């Protein structure tokens, strides 16, 4: 189950929660109409309020995430959810005043002496659908971008994180009225009520399958969408890079949050002669992160029994098909109630196995051998375009070849995932892994309407462009910009059809 597979799209009878969602949306629409363009100072005030609440509630949020997952280290929650949220808010605070300034543009030569600029206008009411895997960062990151752009925001939280939802409701309600920021969550039995609201923009993080359904619902209202959808993000180890160092970094990416990350390395391409060395190094790296004899394993639990069962089924399918499955440390048996699952390496998997067809979204790492760089690039390009790509190489020319010939939402070179934590750059997918961006200036632009404003100079002789056509100025303008046509290519038209 991918993040937001819990977004069930089957309809149900309307209830109090559904009616509340509609009322909240109507209230936000009215509030936006009454104050459609908050000043830079007002936007910064809302961002400061949000930042203070993250700081105040950091321990409560980490405790709540631990409860929702079954186990999640406080340090991991603070680094991946709370620090990342704070970095996003800080970046918006530092730049929102500059982002808001109109952008001067140049007129065409024909319109010289007039002026033209682009102003960035809040869209209105933005909906944000939050997944379970990072229930704070993927709520507060888009929220910060939307507030920086001057919008009202409704958050739809996951039904799998009720404890975190409760803390978020409380911390946001202390500083925002519901016509500014409103929260709905697991009480909403029919999430299509949320996706069906005529938002001015909708941000969704989840699986491609559910993303298509969200896009269909948004299309009924012509609501623009930002979709961050994941996919099978590859790591590519080239021959000039240290096997042990690459293994350590890939294993960190695959074991953080137990691999339940949209940009986690899904599989790794390794030179054929280095597959066993990589597997050995990966096992050693995992053992260094989670040493034997520790009082309790420090890896995050799998979010739900259903997701755990799916991951076990992927391993069983691979083993039944002849692949070798290597368990990386951890107790021989963990109680099902704990749902902690150590990293598993899969060697010898073929393209028909589920582990090579489905996004894994858990602590399972297939190791895929290749012989030439050409073969590795072809392997990546044969699949859907992923959300991320990781290239391990000290050779700039080879790195450039990989970057030029592959498509992915983003790239980290010689590590994994850190491009996402740098908020001056856009984050988003491409093709099957999503559309649109948030983070940084691109996120502000995504959640704003870029309005072109042309101002005609008082004495500009625009009347010269009016009919009747054929005056001297018109003829000169056409000759200067179009030149002289070639009469020999003019088609003969008969009865409305072009003939040779």
N, C-alpha and C positions, 0 to 999 in steps of 0.2 A: 504494500500500500504506500503510495507516494504521498507527500504532503498534500493535504486537502483532498485525498480520496474520500475523507469523511464528508465532503460537500455533496451529500446525497441529493440527487436532482429529481427524485420521485415526488410528485405533488402530494400534499396532505391537506386536510381540512384547515381553513384559517383559524387561528386562535389568538389569544391575547398577545403573544409575542409578535406574531405577524402584524397585528394591528398597531402595536407599539412601533415596529420598524417603519411602517408607513407614516405614522404621526411624526416620528423623529425626522424623517426625510422632509416632510412638508414644513416642519418648523425650521429646518436648516435652509430650505429654499427661501422662506420668508425672511429669515435673518440675513441671508446673503443679499436679497433684493434691497433690504433696508441699509446695508453697509457693504456695497459691492467692491470697494477698493481700499482695503486697510493700508495704512501708511507703513513705511519701513519700520518706524518705531513700534507700531502695534504688532507687527509680525515678529520683531525681535523680542518683544515682551512675552509673546506666546511661546517662543522657542526657549527663552530663559526659564519660564515657568515649567516647561516640559523637562528641561535639563535638571532643574532643582529636584523635581519629583523622582527622576531616575536615581539621583544620588541618595535621596532620602529613603527610597523604597528598595535599594539594591539588595539588602539582605532578605527582605520579605519576598522579593521576586525570585531570588535564587532558591529559597526554601520552597516556594510554590512550584518551580520547575522541577525540583528534585521529587516532589510529591507526585507530579503528573507523570513523570517518566518512570517512577519506581526507584531509580537512582540516577542522579546526575551531579557530578562534582560541583561544589560551589564555585571553585576557581574556573571551571570550564564555562559555567553559566555566566559568570561575571565577565570573562574575557570575550566570549563569542556573542553573547546577547547584549550585555549592558555596556561594556567598553565600546563595542561597535556602534551601538545606538548613540552613545555620547559623542563619538567621533563624527557621526553624521550630523548631529545637532550643532556641534561646534563649527563644522564647515558651513552650514547654512547661516549661522549667526555671523560669521566673518564676511560672508559674501552677499547676503540677500540685498543689501542696499545697492550694491553695484549691479546685481542681476536685474533689479527693477528699473534701472535707467533705460530710457528709450534708446534704441540703436539707430544711429544716423546711417542712411543709405544714400547712394548716388542715383540721381535720376538718369534716364536715357538722354543722350545728346539732344534728341528732339525736344526734350522738356527742360533744357538748361535754364537756370534762373529760378525754377520752382524748387520745392523741398519735399523730401520724403523720409519717413522714419518708421520704425517698427516699435510699437509699445506692447508690453507684456501684461495682459489682463487676466485676473483670476478667472478660472473656468466656472466656479460656483460650488457645487457639492460633489465631493470625490468619495467614491466607495473603495475600501481597501479590504480584500479578502485575505486573511492571515492564515498561514499553515501552522501545523503543530511542531515542526522540527526546530524552528527558532521563533517561539511564540511572542517574544518581546522585540527582538531586532527587526523582524519582518512585519511587526505592527508599528513600531516607533520610527523606523527608518522612512518608510513611505509617508507616515504621518508628518514627520518633520519637513519632508519635501513639499507636501501639500500645504502645510501651514506657511512655509516660506513663500509659496506662490500665492498666498492670500485666500485659500479656499476654506470651506467648511468640510468636515470629514466624518464619515461613518465607518467604523471598523467592524468587520464580521470576524469573530474569533472562532477558533476550532473547538469542536465538541470534545476533543481528546485532551484538552488542557484546562479543565474547569478551575483548578486551584489558581493557575496563573491568570486566567480570565478575571477571577474575583479580585485579585490584587490590582490588575490593570484598571478595572472599573473604578475601584476606590481611589487610586492615585490620580487618575484623570479627572474624576468627578470633583476632586478637591480644588482644581485650578481651572477647569473648563465647564461652561454650561453645556447642556446637551444640544443647543443650537449651534455650538462651535465644534465640539467633538463628542460624538456619541458612540456607544459600544453596544453591539448585540453579539450573542454567542451561542452557547450550546442549547439555550432555551428556544432557539428558532428551529422548530421542527421541520419547516420547509424552507431551505435556503434559497430556493428559486424566487421567494418573495424578495430577497435581497438583490440577487442578480437581475431581477426583473424591474427594479426601480429605475426611473429615467435619470440616472446620474449624469453629470457632465463629464465624468471620466471614471473609469473603473480599473483598479490595479489588482491583479490576481497572481498569486504564486502557488503553483501546484503542478499536476501532471499534464502532459499534452492532451490526454483523453478528456479530462475534465475541463481543460482550457478551451477546447473546441466547443463544449457545451456552454461555458460561460460566454464565449464570443457569440454564439448563436443567440443567447438571451439578450446580450447587449445590443446585438444588431437590430432587435425589434424596436429599440429606442434610438438607433444610430448613435449609441454611446461609444466613444473612443475607448480603447482598452490598452493597457500595458500588461503583457503576459510574460511571466518568468517561469519557464516550464521544465528546466532540467534536461535530462537525456543522458546518454552514455558518454561521459566526458573521458577522453583518453589521456593517458600519460605515455610519452614516447621517450625512451632512453636511447640516446645515440652512443656510438662506440667510443667516443672521445671523452665520455663523462664517467666518473667513478661509480661503480655499481653499488657499493655500500652506502655512499652518500645519497644517491638517488633513492635507494630502497628506504632509507630512514625517512626521507621527506614524503615519499608516496604513502608509506605506512602511517605517518602522522595524519595525512589527509584522509586516509581511509578509516582511521580509528577515532579521530575526533568526532564527538557526538555519535560514536559507533557507526560512522559512515552515513548517518542520516542527514546528509547535506546535499543540496542540489548541485553544488560544484565539486563534490568529492570525486577523486579519480575513480572512474567506474572499472577500468581495466588498464593494464600496463603492457605496452609493446616493448619487448626486450630482444636484443640480438640473440639469435638462436644459441650461440655458444655460451651465453651468459645466463641462461634461464635458471640453472641450478644455483649458480652463485647469487643471483638476485633473490631466489627463494630463501636461501640460507641467511642472507643479509636481512631480509624482511623479518624472518623469525627472530633474529637477534635484536633488531630494532624494536620489535613489539615487546620482547622480554625486557628491554631497557626502559620502556615506557611503563610497563606493568610487571615489576619484578616478582618472581616466585617468592612465596612466603609472606607477601603483604597481607595485612589483616583482612582487607576486603578489596576485591578488584575495583580499580578506579575508572573503569569504562562505563559509559552511559548505558542504561538499560534500553532495550528495544521498546518502542512506545506502546505497543499493544500486543496481546496474544495473537491476533490475526496477522500482524506484520511479522511477528516472530515465526509463526507457522509458515508463512510465505517464504521467508529466508531459509528455513530448514528444508522446505520443498525444493528450492533452487539447488541446494547442496545435494540432496538425495537424487535429483534428476541428473546432475553432473556425474555423480559417482556411478549411478546405474548405466550411464552412457560410456563409461570407461575412463573418465577423468580421474586424476589423483587429487584428493582433497587433503590439505595439510592444516591442522589446527595449530594456531600460534599461542601457546601458553594458556593460562587460566585453569581453574579447577576442572577436573575431568567431568564433573557433573555439577550443574547449577540448577537450583529449583526453578520450576517454570514460573513461579510467582515473582522471581527476581528479574527474569528476562534479560540477564546480562549475557552477551554472546561475544566471545573473543573473536579476533580476526581469523578468517579462514582463507588460505591460498588455494586456488584451483589451477592445476597444470593439466595440459592436454585436452582442454575443452574445445569442442568443435562448434561451428556456426549454428548448428541445429539445436543446441542446448539452450534451455531457458535462460541460464546465467549469461549467455552471450546475446540474447535477443531482448531481454527486459532490462530496464534500468534497475540496478540492484538496490540502491538506497539502504545499504546496511554493510556490516563488516565482512564482506566477501570480496576477494581480489583475484580475478582471473589474470594469469600471466600468459601473454600471447607471444610466441616467437616470431621473428622476421629475419630475413636474410639480407635485404637491401633497403636503403632509404626509400627508393621508388616503391617497393612492395609495402612498406609501412604506411606511406602517404596514401597509396591506393586503398589500403585496408580502412583507414580513417574515412576517406571520401566515399567509400561504398555504403556507409551508414548515414543516418540522418545527421544534420548539423548539430553539434553538441553545444551546451551552454558554456563549457570551458575546455581548454586544451592546455596540457602541460608538457613542455619540451625541455629535456635535460641534455644540454650540449654546451661545450666551450668553443664550438666552431661557429663564428658569426655567419659564415656563408651558408652552412647547413641550417642554422636557425632561420635565416631569411628564406630559404627554400621552403621550409615547413610553413612559415607564416604566409608566404605568398600563395601556396598551393592548397591550403586548407581553410575552411570556414569554421568559426566558433564564436560564441558570444564574447568571450574574452580569453586572455592568455596570461599565464604566469610562466616565466622561464626560470628553470633550475629550482623550482619549488612548486607549491600548489596553492591555489585559492587566495593568495594575498592581494591580487588585483581588486578583489571585492571590498577589501577593508580600506582602500584608498579612495576617499570620497570626492576628490577633485576630478575623478574620471567616471564616465558613465558605466552603468552595469545593466546588462540585458542580454537577451538571447537573439538567435537568428534562425529563421526557418522553423523547424520542429521544436527548437528550444525556446522559442518565444519571439516577442516583438516589443519594440519600444525600450526606453531606458529610464531608470531613476538613478539617483546619486548625482551630486555635483550640479553644475550649471545645466547639464542636459536634463536632469530630473526636474529642475525648476521650469525649464522650457516645456518639458513634456506635460506638466500640469498647469501651464498657462496657455492662453490663446495669444498667438503672435499676430497682432493687429497692424496691418499696414495703413499708414496715414499719409496721404498725398495732399500737399497744400499748394494750390495754384497761385502763382504770383499775380497780383492785381492787374498788371498790364500785359500779361502774357497773351499773345494773339492766337488763342486756341481756335477762334472762329475760322482761321485759315484751313483747318482740318474738316470743316463742315461741308455738306453738299451745297450746291451742285459740285460734283467732283470734276477734277481735271484742271484746276487752276495751276498757275506756275509753281507756287510753293509745293503743292502736292506732287507735281511731276518731278521737281528737283529732289524732293525727299525720297521718292521711290527710286529714282535713278541712283542716288548716293548710297542707299542702304540695300537695294535689291540688284542694282546693276541692270544689264540688258539681258532679257530672256533669249532662249534659243528656239526660234520658230520651228525648227525641224523636229522637235520632240513633242509638239502639240498634238494631242490625240484627236481623231475624228470621232465625234459623238453622233450616234444615230439611235433615236428612240430611247434616249437615256442610258444607252450601253456604250462602253468604251470598246472600240474595235481597233485592230492593228492596222 
